[in-house]
Amino acid sequence: MAGQPIDLTNCDREPIHIPGSIQPHGCLLACDAAARTVQRHSANAASMLGLSGDLIGQPLVDLIGPENLHTLGNALAVAGHEPRPALIFGLQINGRSFDVTGHRYEGHAILEFEPAAQNLGAVMSMARTVVGRLRGMDSAEALIQHAAHLIQAQLGYDRVMIYELGADGAGKVVSEAKQQEHESFRGQYFPASDIPQQARALYLRNPIRVISDASYQPVPVLPVRDSMGAPLDLSYAHLRSVSPVHCEYLRNMGVSASMSVSIIINGQLWGLIACHHYAPKVLTMADRAAAEMVGEFFSMHLDALTRRHARKAEELARRALDDLMVDASRNEDVRNALENRLPDLAKLIDAEGIALWFDGTWSTVGHAPSQTAAEPLLRLAETSPDGQIFHTDQLSAVLPDAADLTRSVAGALIIPLSRRPRDFLFYFRREAEQTLDWAGDPNKTYETGPLGDRLTPRKSFAIWKETVREKSHPWSEADCRFAEALRISVVEVLLFNSELLADERSRAAVRQRVLNQELNHRVKNILAVIRSLVSQKQQPGDTLESYTEALRGRIQALAHAHDQVIRDENGGLLRDLLRAELGPYSAKREGIHLTGPNVALDSRAFSVMALVLHEMATNAAKYGALSQRGGALSVSWTILPCGDCQIRWQETGVPGVRAPETTGFGSDLIRRSLPFDLGGESELSFASDGLLAQFRLPARFARALSDTGAPEETALPAALSGPSGMLEGRRVLLVEDQVLIAMSLEAELTDHGMVVLGVAPSVKKALAMIEQDAPDLAVLDLNLRHETSVPIAEALMARGIPFVFATGYGRDIDLPDSFDAVPVVQKPYQVQDILKAFRAL
């Protein structure tokens, strides 16, 4: 294309794989396939490598030395005939250190040299951390949203976008991390022409592309053509020059440097990880290798999560269809069953609206046209072949005269449900460009390049909007699969034998009567128990308040047991019941010990023991171990060899204990409930320093769970050291030089209702933030690279602002005496450690 103008009309024909030049932050040598003799070189190779004279025809060994040639040869041999470059770090050539890539392609061994990176270990460590964070994402949506922020933290670009390519070639920014001052591109679409076809092909062949300076001067590769007139193919070269159209596109946006990593799934280009920087930025070979590794892991993990999501979607679809069939089998009116399930059916396929045409009745959910507007669509459906699904993303092209319909919906999917009469289910999508707005400043403008009107984000978005006028987002293959499954299921429902339906309805009526009788029986039993509790006479000396309080506690214990039975008709754990009854006395938990294996009580035993243990706990709090400063309560239980459950309740540290002369309702309930209701045993004895009670539950009411081992101590729930809501709304400053630690703590504090004012990685930044907007609390990382946060602590202390030190050294740090009272949280910490320190402050 030499001598031809390059513009948007011929971008698809621009030979970007043979630009004849490279970017200037490195140099290139092209040798024969055996890497023996230099055949071509970039114009800057001699000066960068410290060489002199004409390099063409020179033996490579004379230029870089035998040891380096051996290293390069081994790397090329390991890479084999794959064109993907091999990487060599820290190669010493003429007293200079280089990172080198080498690959074989089209009969050449192409070697690229760049100044060596000094932080290889840190780069790889950061990449491993990012991969670890990505691995923890359990949904494709979470992976996509978090990846942009993690990669920005890894590489330091001003903007990182996850760019997804649709089936029609158009792209969408689905995730973005950016500096606050830049407008957002998130959620915006761009036309397929923004990425020409040959560029897409090159993204598949070479997954990473870097532009260090959009205004760079290309360095020519000499000679431009070999003796056969062929240029050098740089498809797999990292230093390859890029299209001047694309460089101008970046400059028009104000972008000075960029980097992209291909997201490849099943051999197809799913999208790009696109990075922008608003100043020149050279990405070292180590950073590029790490970015490529993260990109490959992202692609694999996204593929795995997408497949998992598809499986779950298919399971949900099948479950919804099964529910539909069950509803229809119990309902004489199939139309009514379908109408009731329309909201659930709407979730099977991504659409703004759904409509059902059944027995001449039009029913809708969501954004769907009226029956009058849908008349042309119904006529179209009537003419469609039997049993075949129809879909279009441009309804106006199919029904050009149906303006009332196509003004409200642009795409439709039609599912035939029956032949005679013709019944249908419709899914509707609105015009694609109606569903979004520009995410940035509407007054933002971009310069026009010297070659005329060029693509910029806003111009691209306008072009995309023009291409999707009267079009919806296209229906996917998965949409059509779900539609076919739905059609088959409804046809099966409609073909059900009416006699089978009648039999099922009869059986359902019998089941309902049995359930009603059981419910009636249970309610009567509960009312009888409550009546007996209310009708008990007051004991001499009881006040109305004490009687009311005792009655309220007993009914509450019964309610707790009933709630447990409702949640689990098999009853519940004895350990949980004890925790519930003794929980109100958790302030004395040092004197309360619960020990025993996992034992489950059936519903009847759970209700009885709820009342018995409530009376025991109440008496202990009023007269026994829980009423004394030195009192102690020990409750232990075990399963005896015969299968019975033995419970031992022992109170100590209660001087002057003696058996009561008279017994009240509570004492009678403790002694008589277990023997009367369950056929068990209750025994109470009074020692000189406390009460001993033993209960025995027959084996048929209690069972040891399969994982029961040695008895274990059960802790009572501890109260928080401060009110649960005391930190909500408090404004926090984070001083932390590790961005991933700061991001994690910021998210967790926000989840607990706190407001993070910002993250400062240095003393200067933190002091500026405090001066501008003082926080309520602060977390200070003690060591900040080459400085400490002591000046920040002094500034906070002078203002009376509480703060916490966070450090890997814990308390083993040398701090001024003035900070002795400041809490120190040792890394790695949990958010609860920070919250506990905040509450103390």
Residue pairs with C-beta under 8 A, 6 or more apart in sequence:
1 10
1 13
1 14
1 15
4 10
5 451
6 14
6 243
6 244
6 245
6 451
7 245
7 451
7 452
8 193
8 245
8 454
8 455
11 193
11 196
11 243
11 245
12 196
12 197
12 198
13 198
14 196
14 198
14 243
14 245
15 198
16 198
16 199
16 202
16 242
16 243
17 198
17 202
17 233
17 234
17 235
17 240
18 231
18 232
18 233
18 234
19 218
19 234
19 240
19 241
19 242
19 243
20 220
20 221
20 224
20 231
20 232
20 241
21 42
21 218
21 219
21 220
21 221
21 241
22 28
22 42
22 112
22 218
22 219
22 221
22 234
22 237
22 239
22 240
22 241
23 210
23 211
23 212
23 213
23 216
23 218
23 219
23 239
23 240
23 241
23 242
24 44
24 216
24 217
24 218
24 219
25 114
25 212
25 239
25 282
26 48
26 112
26 113
26 114
26 115
26 238
26 239
27 41
27 42
27 44
27 45
27 48
27 49
27 112
27 113
27 219
27 239
28 40
28 41
28 42
28 45
28 110
28 111
28 112
28 113
28 221
28 237
28 239
29 38
29 40
29 41
29 42
29 45
29 55
29 60
29 63
29 110
29 111
29 113
30 38
30 39
30 40
30 41
30 108
30 109
30 110
30 111
30 221
30 232
31 37
31 38
31 39
31 60
31 108
31 109
31 110
31 111
32 39
32 107
32 108
32 109
33 104
33 107
33 108
33 109
34 109
35 60
35 69
35 72
35 73
35 76
35 102
35 109
35 111
36 59
36 60
36 61
37 57
37 58
37 59
37 60
38 55
38 56
38 57
38 58
38 59
38 60
38 63
39 56
39 57
39 108
39 226
40 56
40 108
40 221
40 222
40 223
40 226
40 232
41 55
41 56
41 221
41 222
42 219
42 220
42 221
42 222
42 239
43 219
43 220
43 221
43 222
44 219
45 51
45 55
45 113
46 52
46 53
46 55
48 113
49 63
49 64
49 93
49 94
49 96
49 98
49 113
50 93
50 94
50 95
50 96
51 63
51 94
55 63
56 222
56 223
60 69
60 72
61 69
64 72
64 91
64 93
65 93
68 91
68 92
68 93
71 88
71 91
72 88
72 91
72 100
72 102
72 111
75 86
75 87
75 88
75 102
76 86
76 102
76 103
76 104
76 109
78 86
79 85
79 86
79 102
79 103
79 104
81 104
82 103
83 103
83 104
83 105
83 205
83 235
83 236
84 103
84 236
85 101
85 102
85 103
85 112
85 236
85 237
85 238
86 101
86 102
86 103
87 99
87 100
87 101
87 285
87 289
88 99
88 100
88 101
88 102
89 99
89 116
89 117
89 120
89 285
89 286
90 97
90 98
90 99
90 116
90 120
91 97
91 98
91 99
91 100
91 113
91 116
92 98
93 113
96 115
97 115
97 116
98 113
98 114
98 115
98 116
99 113
99 114
99 115
99 116
99 117
99 284
99 285
99 286
100 111
100 112
100 113
100 114
101 111
101 112
101 237
101 238
101 285
102 109
102 110
102 111
102 112
103 109
103 110
103 236
103 237
104 110
105 233
105 235
105 236
106 233
108 232
110 232
110 234
110 236
110 237
112 237
112 238
112 239
114 239
114 284
114 285
117 123
117 284
117 285
117 286
117 287
119 286
120 286
123 284
123 286
123 287
123 290
124 286
124 290
126 154
126 290
127 154
127 290
127 291
127 293
127 294
129 740
130 150
130 151
130 153
130 154
130 294
131 293
131 294
131 297
133 146
133 150
133 740
134 143
134 146
134 147
134 150
134 294
134 297
134 298
134 301
135 297
135 301
137 143
137 146
137 301
137 305
138 305
139 305
139 309
140 302
140 305
140 306
140 309
143 298
143 301
143 302
143 305
144 162
144 174
144 175
144 302
145 175
147 162
147 175
147 273
147 298
148 160
148 161
148 162
148 175
148 176
148 177
148 273
149 160
149 177
149 743
150 740
151 157
151 160
151 177
151 273
151 275
151 291
151 294
152 159
152 160
152 177
152 178
152 275
153 739
153 740
153 743
154 290
154 291
154 294
155 259
155 275
155 283
155 287
155 291
156 281
157 257
157 259
157 275
157 276
157 277
157 281
158 178
158 179
158 182
158 276
158 277
158 278
159 176
159 177
159 178
159 179
159 182
159 185
159 275
159 276
159 277
160 176
160 177
160 178
160 273
160 274
160 275
160 276
161 173
161 175
161 176
161 185
161 186
161 272
161 273
161 274
161 275
161 276
162 173
162 174
162 175
162 176
162 263
162 271
162 272
162 273
162 274
163 171
163 172
163 173
163 174
163 271
163 272
163 273
163 274
164 171
164 172
164 174
164 270
164 271
165 171
165 195
165 269
165 270
165 271
165 272
166 172
166 473
166 474
167 474
167 476
168 192
168 474
169 191
169 192
169 195
170 189
170 190
170 191
170 192
170 464
170 467
170 468
171 189
171 190
171 192
171 194
171 195
171 271
171 272
172 187
172 188
172 189
172 190
173 185
173 186
173 187
173 188
173 190
174 186
174 187
174 271
175 186
176 184
176 185
176 186
178 184
182 278
183 439
183 440
183 441
183 444
184 439
184 440
185 439
185 440
185 457
186 439
187 436
187 439
188 436
188 438
188 439
188 457
188 461
189 432
189 436
189 461
189 464
189 468
190 457
190 460
190 461
190 464
191 460
191 463
191 464
191 467
193 455
193 463
194 455
194 460
195 203
199 243
200 269
202 235
203 209
203 260
203 262
203 269
203 272
204 262
204 264
204 267
204 269
205 235
205 236
206 235
206 236
206 237
207 261
207 262
207 264
207 292
207 295
207 296
208 238
208 259
208 260
208 261
208 262
208 288
208 291
208 292
208 295
209 240
209 242
209 259
209 260
210 238
210 258
210 259
210 283
210 288
211 242
211 246
211 247
211 250
211 257
211 258
211 259
212 257
212 280
212 281
212 282
212 283
213 256
213 257
213 280
214 247
214 250
214 251
214 255
214 256
214 257
214 258
215 247
215 251
215 256
216 247
218 241
221 232
221 234
224 231
225 231
226 232
234 240
234 241
238 285
238 288
245 454
248 449
248 450
248 451
248 454
249 449
249 454
249 455
249 456
250 256
250 258
250 276
251 447
251 449
252 446
252 447
252 448
252 449
252 454
252 455
252 456
253 276
253 446
253 456
253 457
254 278
254 446
255 276
255 277
255 278
256 277
256 278
256 279
256 280
256 281
257 276
257 277
257 279
257 280
257 281
257 282
258 274
258 275
258 276
258 277
259 274
259 275
259 283
259 288
259 291
260 272
260 273
260 274
260 275
261 272
261 273
261 291
261 292
261 294
261 295
262 269
262 272
262 295
262 299
263 269
263 270
263 271
263 272
263 273
263 295
263 298
263 299
263 302
264 270
264 299
265 299
265 302
265 303
265 306
266 303
270 299
270 302
273 291
273 295
273 298
283 291
310 478
313 478
313 482
314 482
316 347
316 348
317 348
317 482
317 485
317 486
318 485
320 341
320 344
320 345
320 347
320 348
321 485
321 486
321 489
323 341
323 344
324 337
324 338
324 341
324 344
324 345
324 489
324 490
324 493
325 489
325 492
325 493
327 337
327 340
327 341
328 334
328 337
328 338
328 493
328 496
329 493
329 496
329 500
329 501
329 504
330 501
330 504
330 505
330 508
331 337
332 501
332 505
334 358
334 493
334 494
335 356
335 358
335 359
335 361
337 493
338 345
338 356
338 358
338 425
338 490
339 356
339 358
339 363
342 354
342 356
342 363
342 364
342 365
343 365
345 354
345 425
345 486
346 353
346 354
346 365
346 366
346 427
348 482
348 486
349 413
349 427
349 479
349 482
349 483
350 479
351 366
351 413
351 427
351 428
351 429
352 366
352 367
352 409
352 428
352 429
352 430
353 364
353 365
353 366
353 367
353 368
353 369
353 409
353 427
353 428
354 364
354 365
354 366
354 368
354 425
354 426
354 427
354 428
355 362
355 363
355 364
355 365
355 368
355 369
355 374
355 425
355 426
355 428
356 362
356 363
356 364
356 423
356 424
356 425
356 426
357 378
357 381
357 423
357 424
357 425
357 426
358 417
358 423
359 421
359 423
360 421
362 370
362 371
362 374
366 428
367 408
367 409
367 428
367 430
368 374
368 409
368 426
368 428
369 377
369 404
369 405
369 408
369 409
369 428
372 404
373 402
373 404
373 405
373 408
374 405
374 426
376 399
376 401
376 402
376 405
377 395
377 399
377 402
377 405
377 412
377 414
377 426
378 424
380 390
380 398
380 399
380 414
381 390
381 414
381 416
381 422
381 424
381 426
382 422
384 390
384 414
384 416
386 416
386 419
387 416
387 487
388 416
389 413
389 414
389 415
389 416
389 480
389 483
389 484
389 487
390 412
390 413
390 414
391 411
391 412
391 413
391 414
391 475
391 479
391 480
391 483
392 398
392 411
392 412
393 410
393 411
393 429
393 471
393 472
393 473
393 474
393 475
394 410
394 411
394 470
394 471
394 472
395 402
395 405
395 406
395 409
395 410
395 411
395 412
395 470
396 402
396 406
396 410
396 470
397 470
399 405
399 406
406 470
408 430
409 428
409 429
409 430
409 472
410 429
410 430
410 431
410 432
410 470
410 471
410 472
411 428
411 429
411 430
411 471
411 472
411 473
411 474
411 475
412 426
412 427
412 428
412 429
413 426
413 427
413 475
413 479
413 480
413 483
414 424
414 425
414 426
415 424
415 425
415 426
415 427
415 483
415 486
415 487
416 422
416 423
416 424
416 487
417 423
417 424
417 425
417 487
417 490
417 491
417 494
418 490
418 491
418 494
425 486
425 490
427 479
427 483
429 472
429 473
430 472
431 468
431 469
431 470
431 471
431 472
432 468
432 471
432 472
432 473
433 464
433 465
433 468
433 469
438 458
438 461
444 458
445 458
446 456
446 457
446 458
446 459
448 454
453 459
455 463
526 558
526 562
529 558
530 555
530 558
533 551
533 554
533 555
533 558
534 551
536 665
537 665
538 547
539 662
539 664
539 665
550 618
550 666
553 614
553 618
554 611
554 614
554 615
556 614
557 581
557 610
557 611
557 613
557 614
558 607
558 610
558 611
560 577
560 580
560 610
561 577
561 606
561 607
561 609
561 610
561 611
562 607
564 571
564 572
564 576
564 577
564 606
565 571
565 572
565 603
565 606
565 607
569 603
570 600
570 602
570 603
571 600
571 601
571 602
571 603
571 604
571 605
571 606
572 600
572 601
572 606
573 598
573 599
573 600
573 601
574 596
574 599
574 600
574 601
574 609
574 637
574 645
574 647
574 702
575 594
575 596
575 598
575 599
575 714
577 601
577 606
577 609
577 610
577 613
578 594
578 613
578 635
578 714
579 594
579 714
579 716
579 717
581 610
581 613
581 614
581 616
581 617
582 592
582 594
582 617
582 633
582 635
582 716
583 716
583 717
585 592
585 617
585 621
585 626
585 716
586 716
586 717
586 718
586 719
587 719
588 626
588 631
589 715
589 716
589 718
591 625
591 626
591 631
591 632
591 633
591 653
592 626
592 632
592 633
592 635
592 716
593 632
593 633
593 634
593 635
593 713
594 635
594 636
594 713
594 714
594 716
595 634
595 635
595 636
595 637
595 711
595 712
595 713
595 714
596 635
596 636
596 637
596 638
596 711
596 712
596 714
597 637
597 638
597 639
597 704
597 705
597 708
597 709
597 710
597 711
597 712
598 704
598 705
598 707
598 708
599 637
599 639
599 645
599 702
599 703
599 704
599 705
599 708
600 702
600 703
600 704
600 705
601 609
601 645
601 697
601 701
601 702
602 700
602 701
602 702
604 677
604 678
604 701
605 678
605 697
605 701
605 702
608 673
608 674
608 677
608 678
609 674
609 695
609 697
611 669
611 673
612 669
612 670
612 673
612 674
612 682
612 695
615 666
615 667
615 669
615 670
616 649
616 670
616 693
617 626
618 666
619 666
619 691
620 626
620 627
620 631
620 633
620 651
620 691
621 627
623 654
624 631
624 633
624 651
624 654
624 690
624 691
625 631
625 632
625 633
625 651
625 652
625 653
625 654
625 690
625 691
626 633
627 654
628 653
628 654
630 653
631 651
631 652
631 653
631 654
631 690
632 651
632 652
632 653
633 649
633 650
633 651
634 648
634 649
634 650
634 652
635 647
635 648
635 649
635 650
636 647
636 648
636 711
637 645
637 646
637 647
637 648
638 645
638 646
638 711
639 645
639 646
639 702
639 704
639 708
640 646
642 699
643 699
643 702
644 680
644 696
644 697
644 698
644 699
644 702
645 696
645 697
645 699
645 701
645 702
646 694
646 695
646 696
647 694
647 695
647 696
647 697
648 692
648 693
648 694
649 691
649 692
649 693
649 694
649 695
650 690
650 691
650 692
650 693
651 690
651 691
651 692
652 689
652 690
653 689
653 690
654 689
654 690
654 691
655 688
655 689
657 686
657 687
657 688
657 689
657 690
657 691
658 686
659 686
660 667
663 671
667 684
670 682
670 684
670 693
671 682
671 684
672 682
673 682
674 680
674 681
674 682
674 695
674 696
674 697
675 681
675 682
678 697
678 698
678 701
679 698
680 695
680 696
680 697
680 698
680 701
681 694
681 695
681 696
682 693
682 694
682 695
683 693
683 694
683 695
684 691
684 692
684 693
685 691
685 692
685 693
686 692
720 839
721 836
721 839
721 840
722 839
722 840
725 753
726 839
727 752
727 753
727 754
727 835
727 838
727 839
728 752
728 753
728 754
729 753
729 754
729 755
730 754
730 755
730 776
730 777
730 838
731 754
731 755
731 756
731 757
731 775
731 776
731 777
732 749
732 754
732 755
732 756
732 757
732 775
732 776
732 777
732 778
732 779
733 756
733 757
733 758
733 760
733 766
733 769
733 770
733 775
733 777
733 778
733 779
734 742
734 745
734 746
734 756
734 758
734 759
734 760
734 778
734 779
735 759
735 760
735 761
735 766
735 778
735 779
735 780
735 781
735 784
735 789
735 792
736 742
736 745
736 759
736 760
736 761
736 779
736 781
736 806
737 761
737 762
737 781
737 784
737 785
738 781
739 759
739 761
741 781
741 827
742 759
742 761
745 779
745 831
745 834
746 756
746 759
748 831
749 756
749 831
749 834
750 756
752 831
752 835
757 769
757 773
757 775
758 769
760 766
760 769
760 792
761 784
762 784
762 785
762 787
763 784
763 787
763 789
763 791
763 792
766 789
766 792
767 791
767 792
767 795
770 792
770 795
770 796
770 799
770 801
774 799
774 801
775 801
776 801
776 802
777 801
777 802
777 803
777 804
777 838
777 841
778 792
778 796
778 801
778 802
778 803
778 804
779 803
779 804
779 806
779 825
779 834
780 789
780 792
780 793
780 796
780 803
780 804
780 805
780 806
781 789
781 806
781 807
782 788
782 789
782 790
782 805
782 806
782 807
782 809
782 813
783 789
783 807
789 805
790 815
790 816
793 803
793 805
793 819
793 822
796 802
796 803
797 803
797 818
797 819
802 838
802 841
803 822
803 841
804 822
804 823
804 824
804 825
804 834
804 837
804 838
804 841
805 813
805 815
805 819
805 822
805 823
805 824
805 825
806 824
806 825
806 826
806 827
806 829
806 834
807 813
807 824
807 825
807 826
807 827
808 826
808 827
809 826
810 824
810 826
811 824
811 826
813 824
815 822
823 837
823 840
823 841
825 833
825 834
825 837
